[in-house]
Amino acid sequence: MGNEESVFFSRVLTELTLSFHIIYATIGVGIPLMIMIAQWVGIKKQDEHYILLARRWARGFVITVAVGVVTGTAIGLQLSLLWPNFMELAGNVIALPLFMETFAFFFEAIFLGIYLYTWDRFENQKKHMLLLIPVAIGASFSAIFITMVNAFMNAPQGFDIVNGQLVNINPILAMFTPAMPTKVAHVLSTAYMTSAFVLASIGAYRLLKGSNHIYHKKALLLTMKIGLIFSIATAVIGDFSGKYLAEYQPEKLAAAEWHFETEEGAPLMLYGVLDDGEVKYAIKIPYALSILAHSNPNAEVIGLDQFPEDEIPPLYIHYLFDLMVTIGMWMTALSLIYVLGTWFKMRFVSSKWFRWLIVLGGPLSIIAIEAGWWFAEVGRQPWILRGIMRTEDAATSSGQVDLMLLLFAGLYLVLAIGSIIVLTRMFRKNPVEQELADRELEKEGELQ
């Protein structure tokens, strides 16, 4: 296998691993907050349905955590095996957040185990809920630390380069790059938003399949409210992300918006098709790109004409950006309509067709997360460490990467099928109605 093939298969394997891991990682970051909110609402309203909601979500969450551990370990392994030159150059600089991410995970896992084990051992639900705080903090900080590594790759700092070596290393400065605030905020808000919409889609599906229990209606309303809040937050953070790109990664913004020539009062390109360098069928919004980039309709926006051809990211990231934004706007509108429709007691929000739209929202949210991640990674190309090391220079020269790709693809297939089967059987064999009935019998037994 030649060097070009090694680079190609290394990129494919890394993309496959990240694409698979991001699903479980997103759920792993967002679900603890959902569990905590459900239990808090249950305690506040003295409503057994919300308490049970937290309990059932926690059971399913354990399965996703287990799979996330495996895929997260695979990423750590592949960093060393597939990108040894990158780890040799930058490993010392970014070792701290990588270590802290592992610590945050163990912090989360320990308290998650205690939380699950002590469900029926606390008379006071408020004290039991306190165990969820370190779980939610640990999950979120796992995302924060690993996103710091990604931010460093986009805006490397905290070192000097002398004779091709990184010296005068400052790990703290390397963690807090200009890319860090918007990246971390965006990752967290989208994780919470996606988790809420995935749980909402499950609730809507159960209602459609004949389980018209009030439990599912409460779950659906709660998750759609949370989804609405974080989808709005994501839109606001997205605006800050656009301004960051305009200042620090203008080539990425220009490629994403098909902005070929530097100009003032730049229009925003939505959708469209690129045909031999010509944009067709796009929706052009006058001055919108200047407003997005600099909050000024007449501001100059740097175009792709200012960059060498071999430093321009692949132009198909425009489609990824459009897909991500379109799904985000759709889910914001859908959740807003549902919340307002429920508030004003409009019948259509309980109709089959509307509930099917909510069911569809779960997979769509996952697709948006994938599109956003691909956009972030592909948009940095051709660099693995922006401005310092190109992707092809960082890859291994091993001839066994194609075999690794097949082995890891098989592993991910087994994990995906296994987790779906386990989760489905777990909840199918223990329906809500049965669990509520069992809890009523338990209470009657205690009273007697």
C-alpha positions as CSV (number, residue, x, y, z in Angstrom):
1,M,0.0,0.0,0.0
2,G,1.4,3.4,-1.0
3,N,1.5,6.5,1.2
4,E,-1.5,8.0,-0.6
5,E,-3.6,4.9,0.1
6,S,-2.5,5.0,3.8
7,V,-3.6,8.6,4.1
8,F,-6.9,7.8,2.3
9,F,-7.8,4.8,4.5
10,S,-6.6,6.7,7.7
11,R,-9.1,9.5,6.8
12,V,-11.9,7.1,6.1
13,L,-11.4,5.1,9.3
14,T,-11.1,8.3,11.4
15,E,-14.3,9.7,9.8
16,L,-16.1,6.4,10.3
17,T,-15.1,6.2,14.0
18,L,-16.0,9.9,14.7
19,S,-19.3,9.6,12.8
20,F,-20.3,6.5,14.9
21,H,-18.9,7.9,18.2
22,I,-20.6,11.3,17.8
23,I,-24.1,9.7,18.1
24,Y,-23.3,8.0,21.4
25,A,-21.2,10.9,22.7
26,T,-24.0,13.4,22.0
27,I,-26.5,11.3,23.8
28,G,-24.0,10.7,26.6
29,V,-23.6,14.5,27.1
30,G,-27.3,15.4,26.8
31,I,-29.2,12.7,28.5
32,P,-27.9,13.2,32.1
33,L,-29.3,16.8,32.0
34,M,-32.7,15.4,30.7
35,I,-32.7,12.9,33.6
36,M,-32.0,15.5,36.1
37,I,-34.7,17.9,34.8
38,A,-37.3,15.1,34.8
39,Q,-36.5,14.1,38.3
40,W,-36.5,17.7,39.5
41,V,-39.9,18.4,37.9
42,G,-41.2,15.1,39.4
43,I,-40.1,16.2,42.9
44,K,-41.4,19.8,42.5
45,K,-44.8,18.7,41.2
46,Q,-44.9,15.5,43.3
47,D,-45.6,13.6,40.1
48,E,-44.7,10.0,39.9
49,H,-44.7,10.0,36.1
50,Y,-41.7,12.3,35.9
51,I,-39.8,10.3,38.5
52,L,-40.4,7.2,36.5
53,L,-39.3,9.1,33.4
54,A,-36.0,9.8,35.0
55,R,-35.6,6.2,36.1
56,R,-36.3,4.7,32.7
57,W,-34.1,7.2,30.8
58,A,-31.3,6.4,33.3
59,R,-31.6,2.6,32.5
60,G,-31.3,3.3,28.7
61,F,-28.5,5.8,29.2
62,V,-26.2,3.1,30.7
63,I,-26.3,1.2,27.5
64,T,-25.3,4.2,25.4
65,V,-22.5,5.0,27.9
66,A,-21.1,1.5,27.5
67,V,-20.9,1.8,23.7
68,G,-19.5,5.3,24.0
69,V,-16.6,4.0,26.1
70,V,-15.7,1.5,23.4
71,T,-15.8,4.0,20.6
72,G,-14.0,6.7,22.6
73,T,-11.2,4.2,23.4
74,A,-11.1,3.5,19.6
75,I,-10.6,7.2,18.9
76,G,-7.7,7.4,21.4
77,L,-6.1,4.3,19.9
78,Q,-6.5,5.6,16.3
79,L,-4.9,8.9,17.1
80,S,-1.7,7.1,18.0
81,L,-1.9,4.5,15.2
82,L,-3.2,6.5,12.3
83,W,-1.7,10.0,13.0
84,P,1.6,9.3,14.7
85,N,3.4,12.4,13.3
86,F,0.6,14.6,14.6
87,M,0.8,13.1,18.1
88,E,4.6,13.3,18.0
89,L,4.4,17.0,17.1
90,A,1.4,18.1,19.2
91,G,0.9,15.3,21.8
92,N,2.7,17.2,24.6
93,V,0.7,20.3,24.0
94,I,-2.8,18.7,24.1
95,A,-2.1,15.8,26.5
96,L,-3.6,17.8,29.4
97,P,-7.2,18.1,28.1
98,L,-7.0,14.5,26.8
99,F,-6.1,13.3,30.3
100,M,-8.8,15.5,31.9
101,E,-11.4,14.1,29.6
102,T,-10.7,10.6,30.9
103,F,-10.9,11.9,34.5
104,A,-14.2,13.6,33.8
105,F,-15.6,10.4,32.4
106,F,-14.6,8.4,35.4
107,F,-16.1,11.1,37.7
108,E,-19.4,10.7,35.8
109,A,-19.3,6.9,35.7
110,I,-18.7,6.6,39.5
111,F,-21.7,8.8,40.4
112,L,-23.9,7.3,37.7
113,G,-23.3,3.8,39.3
114,I,-24.1,5.2,42.8
115,Y,-27.2,6.9,41.4
116,L,-28.6,3.8,39.8
117,Y,-27.7,1.5,42.7
118,T,-29.4,3.8,45.3
119,W,-32.8,4.3,43.5
120,D,-34.8,2.6,46.3
121,R,-32.5,3.4,49.1
122,F,-33.3,7.1,49.5
123,E,-36.5,8.1,51.2
124,N,-35.8,11.7,50.2
125,Q,-35.8,12.0,46.4
126,K,-34.1,15.4,46.6
127,K,-31.0,13.9,48.1
128,H,-31.0,11.2,45.5
129,M,-31.3,13.7,42.7
130,L,-28.1,15.5,44.0
131,L,-26.1,12.4,42.8
132,L,-27.1,13.5,39.2
133,I,-25.3,16.8,39.5
134,P,-21.8,15.3,39.2
135,V,-23.1,12.9,36.5
136,A,-24.3,15.8,34.4
137,I,-21.2,17.9,35.2
138,G,-18.8,15.0,34.3
139,A,-20.7,14.3,31.0
140,S,-20.5,17.9,30.0
141,F,-16.9,18.4,31.0
142,S,-15.9,15.3,28.9
143,A,-17.3,17.1,25.9
144,I,-15.6,20.4,27.0
145,F,-12.2,18.9,27.3
146,I,-12.3,16.9,24.0
147,T,-13.7,19.9,22.2
148,M,-10.7,21.9,23.5
149,V,-8.5,19.5,21.6
150,N,-10.4,20.1,18.4
151,A,-10.4,23.8,19.0
152,F,-6.6,23.6,19.4
153,M,-6.3,21.9,16.0
154,N,-8.3,24.8,14.4
155,A,-6.4,27.6,16.2
156,P,-3.1,26.2,17.5
157,Q,-1.3,28.3,20.1
158,G,0.6,27.8,23.4
159,F,4.0,27.0,21.9
160,D,6.9,28.2,19.7
161,I,8.3,26.3,16.7
162,V,12.1,26.0,16.5
163,N,13.6,23.8,13.8
164,G,10.4,21.9,13.3
165,Q,10.0,21.2,17.1
166,L,7.4,22.6,19.5
167,V,9.1,24.4,22.4
168,N,8.1,26.8,25.2
169,I,4.9,24.8,25.6
170,N,2.1,26.3,27.6
171,P,-0.7,23.6,27.9
172,I,-3.2,26.1,29.6
173,L,-2.8,28.6,26.7
174,A,-3.2,25.7,24.2
175,M,-6.5,24.7,25.9
176,F,-8.0,28.2,25.8
177,T,-7.7,29.1,22.1
178,P,-9.8,31.6,20.2
179,A,-11.8,28.7,18.8
180,M,-12.6,27.2,22.2
181,P,-15.5,29.4,23.5
182,T,-17.8,29.1,20.4
183,K,-16.9,25.4,19.7
184,V,-17.5,24.3,23.3
185,A,-20.8,26.3,23.6
186,H,-22.0,24.9,20.2
187,V,-21.1,21.3,21.1
188,L,-22.9,21.5,24.5
189,S,-26.1,23.2,23.2
190,T,-26.5,20.9,20.2
191,A,-25.9,17.8,22.5
192,Y,-28.7,19.0,24.8
193,M,-31.0,19.9,21.9
194,T,-30.4,16.6,20.0
195,S,-30.9,14.5,23.2
196,A,-34.2,16.3,23.9
197,F,-35.5,15.8,20.3
198,V,-34.5,12.1,20.3
199,L,-36.4,11.5,23.5
200,A,-39.3,13.5,22.1
201,S,-39.4,11.3,19.0
202,I,-39.6,8.2,21.2
203,G,-42.5,9.6,23.2
204,A,-44.3,10.6,20.0
205,Y,-43.7,7.1,18.6
206,R,-45.2,5.4,21.7
207,L,-48.3,7.6,21.4
208,L,-48.7,6.7,17.8
209,K,-48.4,3.0,18.5
210,G,-51.4,3.0,20.8
211,S,-49.9,3.7,24.2
212,N,-52.0,6.8,24.9
213,H,-50.8,7.0,28.5
214,I,-50.4,10.5,30.1
215,Y,-46.8,9.5,30.9
216,H,-45.8,9.7,27.2
217,K,-47.7,13.0,26.8
218,K,-45.8,14.5,29.7
219,A,-42.5,13.2,28.4
220,L,-43.2,14.6,24.9
221,L,-44.1,18.1,26.2
222,L,-41.1,18.3,28.6
223,T,-38.6,17.2,25.9
224,M,-40.1,19.5,23.3
225,K,-39.8,22.5,25.7
226,I,-36.2,21.6,26.5
227,G,-35.5,21.1,22.7
228,L,-37.0,24.5,21.9
229,I,-34.8,26.3,24.5
230,F,-31.6,24.7,23.3
231,S,-32.4,25.1,19.6
232,I,-32.7,28.8,20.2
233,A,-29.5,28.8,22.1
234,T,-27.8,26.9,19.3
235,A,-28.9,29.5,16.7
236,V,-27.5,32.4,18.9
237,I,-24.2,30.5,19.3
238,G,-24.1,29.7,15.6
239,D,-24.1,33.5,14.9
240,F,-21.0,33.9,17.2
241,S,-19.4,30.9,15.4
242,G,-19.9,32.7,12.1
243,K,-18.2,35.8,13.4
244,Y,-15.3,33.6,14.8
245,L,-14.8,32.1,11.3
246,A,-14.8,35.5,9.6
247,E,-11.9,36.6,11.9
248,Y,-9.8,33.5,12.4
249,Q,-10.8,31.0,9.6
250,P,-12.0,33.2,6.7
251,E,-11.2,30.5,4.1
252,K,-13.6,28.1,5.9
253,L,-16.4,30.6,5.9
254,A,-15.8,31.6,2.3
255,A,-15.8,27.9,1.2
256,A,-19.0,27.2,3.2
257,E,-20.8,30.1,1.6
258,W,-19.3,29.8,-1.8
259,H,-17.9,33.3,-1.5
260,F,-15.4,33.4,-4.2
261,E,-14.4,37.1,-4.4
262,T,-13.6,39.5,-1.6
263,E,-16.3,42.2,-1.5
264,E,-18.3,44.6,0.7
265,G,-22.0,44.0,1.3
266,A,-21.6,40.3,0.6
267,P,-24.7,38.3,0.0
268,L,-25.5,35.0,1.7
269,M,-25.8,31.9,-0.5
270,L,-28.4,29.4,0.6
271,Y,-28.7,26.0,-1.2
272,G,-27.9,25.9,-4.9
273,V,-25.6,23.8,-7.0
274,L,-22.0,24.4,-8.0
275,D,-21.5,23.7,-11.7
276,D,-18.0,24.3,-13.1
277,G,-17.3,27.1,-10.7
278,E,-20.7,28.7,-11.3
279,V,-23.4,28.8,-8.6
280,K,-26.8,27.9,-9.9
281,Y,-30.3,27.8,-8.3
282,A,-29.1,29.4,-5.0
283,I,-31.2,31.7,-2.9
284,K,-29.2,34.9,-2.6
285,I,-29.9,37.1,0.5
286,P,-28.3,40.6,-0.1
287,Y,-25.8,41.8,2.6
288,A,-26.6,38.8,4.8
289,L,-23.1,37.4,4.8
290,S,-21.6,40.7,5.8
291,I,-24.1,40.9,8.7
292,L,-23.3,37.3,9.7
293,A,-19.6,37.9,9.6
294,H,-19.2,41.4,11.0
295,S,-22.7,42.6,12.1
296,N,-22.4,45.3,9.4
297,P,-24.3,45.1,6.1
298,N,-21.5,47.0,4.3
299,A,-18.5,45.1,5.8
300,E,-15.9,43.5,3.6
301,V,-15.9,39.7,3.7
302,I,-12.7,37.9,2.5
303,G,-13.3,35.6,-0.4
304,L,-11.5,32.5,-1.7
305,D,-9.6,34.6,-4.1
306,Q,-7.3,35.6,-1.2
307,F,-6.0,32.0,-0.5
308,P,-3.7,29.6,-2.4
309,E,-5.7,26.9,-4.2
310,D,-4.1,24.1,-2.2
311,E,-5.3,25.7,1.1
312,I,-9.0,26.0,0.2
313,P,-11.3,23.5,2.0
314,P,-13.4,21.2,-0.2
315,L,-16.4,23.3,-1.5
316,Y,-18.9,20.6,-0.8
317,I,-18.9,21.7,2.9
318,H,-21.6,24.3,1.6
319,Y,-24.1,21.4,1.4
320,L,-23.2,20.2,4.9
321,F,-23.6,23.7,6.3
322,D,-27.0,24.1,4.6
323,L,-28.2,20.7,5.8
324,M,-27.2,21.5,9.4
325,V,-28.8,24.9,9.5
326,T,-32.0,23.8,7.7
327,I,-32.6,21.0,10.1
328,G,-31.9,23.3,13.1
329,M,-34.4,25.9,11.8
330,W,-37.0,23.2,11.1
331,M,-36.7,21.7,14.6
332,T,-36.9,25.1,16.2
333,A,-40.1,25.9,14.3
334,L,-41.6,22.4,15.0
335,S,-40.9,22.6,18.7
336,L,-42.2,26.2,19.0
337,I,-45.4,25.2,17.2
338,Y,-45.9,22.2,19.4
339,V,-45.3,24.1,22.7
340,L,-47.6,27.0,21.6
341,G,-50.2,24.6,20.2
342,T,-50.2,22.6,23.5
343,W,-50.4,25.9,25.5
344,F,-53.4,27.1,23.5
345,K,-55.0,23.6,23.4
346,M,-54.9,23.3,19.6
347,R,-56.0,19.9,18.4
348,F,-53.6,19.5,15.5
349,V,-50.6,19.0,17.8
350,S,-52.2,15.7,18.9
351,S,-52.9,14.6,15.3
352,K,-51.1,11.6,13.8
353,W,-49.4,13.6,11.0
354,F,-47.9,16.1,13.5
355,R,-46.7,13.4,15.8
356,W,-45.0,11.7,12.9
357,L,-43.2,15.0,12.2
358,I,-41.9,14.8,15.8
359,V,-40.8,11.2,15.4
360,L,-38.9,12.2,12.2
361,G,-37.3,15.0,14.2
362,G,-35.2,12.5,16.2
363,P,-33.3,11.0,13.2
364,L,-33.1,14.5,11.6
365,S,-31.4,15.9,14.7
366,I,-28.8,13.1,14.5
367,I,-28.2,13.9,10.8
368,A,-27.7,17.5,11.7
369,I,-25.1,16.6,14.3
370,E,-23.3,14.4,11.8
371,A,-23.4,17.2,9.1
372,G,-22.1,19.7,11.7
373,W,-19.2,17.4,12.7
374,W,-18.3,16.7,9.1
375,F,-18.4,20.4,8.3
376,A,-16.1,21.2,11.3
377,E,-13.6,18.6,10.3
378,V,-13.6,18.8,6.5
379,G,-13.7,22.6,6.7
380,R,-10.3,22.6,8.4
381,Q,-8.7,20.7,5.5
382,P,-6.0,20.5,4.1
383,W,-4.7,21.0,7.7
384,I,-4.8,18.6,10.7
385,L,-3.1,21.4,12.7
386,R,-4.2,24.6,10.9
387,G,-1.3,26.4,9.3
388,I,1.3,24.1,10.8
389,M,0.8,20.4,9.7
390,R,-1.1,19.1,6.7
391,T,-3.3,16.0,7.0
392,E,-1.2,13.9,4.6
393,D,2.0,14.8,6.6
394,A,0.4,13.5,9.8
395,A,-0.7,10.1,8.7
396,T,0.9,6.7,9.2
397,S,2.7,5.0,6.3
398,S,1.5,1.6,7.5
399,G,0.1,-0.8,4.8
400,Q,-2.4,-2.3,7.2
401,V,-4.9,0.5,7.5
402,D,-7.4,-1.0,5.1
403,L,-7.5,-4.1,7.3
404,M,-8.0,-2.0,10.3
405,L,-10.9,-0.2,8.6
406,L,-12.7,-3.5,8.0
407,L,-12.1,-4.7,11.5
408,F,-13.4,-1.5,13.1
409,A,-16.4,-1.3,10.7
410,G,-17.3,-4.8,11.9
411,L,-17.0,-3.8,15.5
412,Y,-19.2,-0.7,15.0
413,L,-21.8,-2.8,13.2
414,V,-22.0,-5.2,16.1
415,L,-22.1,-2.4,18.7
416,A,-24.9,-0.6,16.8
417,I,-27.1,-3.7,16.3
418,G,-26.4,-4.9,19.9
419,S,-27.3,-1.6,21.5
420,I,-30.5,-1.3,19.5
421,I,-31.6,-4.8,20.4
422,V,-30.8,-4.4,24.1
423,L,-32.6,-1.1,24.3
424,T,-35.6,-2.3,22.4
425,R,-36.0,-5.4,24.5
426,M,-35.3,-3.6,27.8
427,F,-38.3,-1.3,27.3
428,R,-40.6,-3.7,25.4
429,K,-40.4,-6.2,28.2
430,N,-41.0,-3.6,30.8
431,P,-43.7,-1.2,29.5
432,V,-44.7,2.0,31.4
433,E,-48.1,0.7,32.3
434,Q,-46.7,-2.4,33.9
435,E,-44.1,-0.5,35.8
436,L,-46.6,2.0,37.1
437,A,-48.9,-0.8,38.2
438,D,-46.0,-2.5,40.0
439,R,-45.1,0.7,41.8
440,E,-48.7,1.1,43.0
441,L,-48.7,-2.4,44.4
442,E,-45.4,-1.6,46.2
443,K,-46.9,1.5,47.8
444,E,-50.0,-0.4,48.9
445,G,-47.8,-3.1,50.4
446,E,-45.8,-0.4,52.3
447,L,-49.0,1.2,53.7
448,Q,-50.3,-2.1,54.9
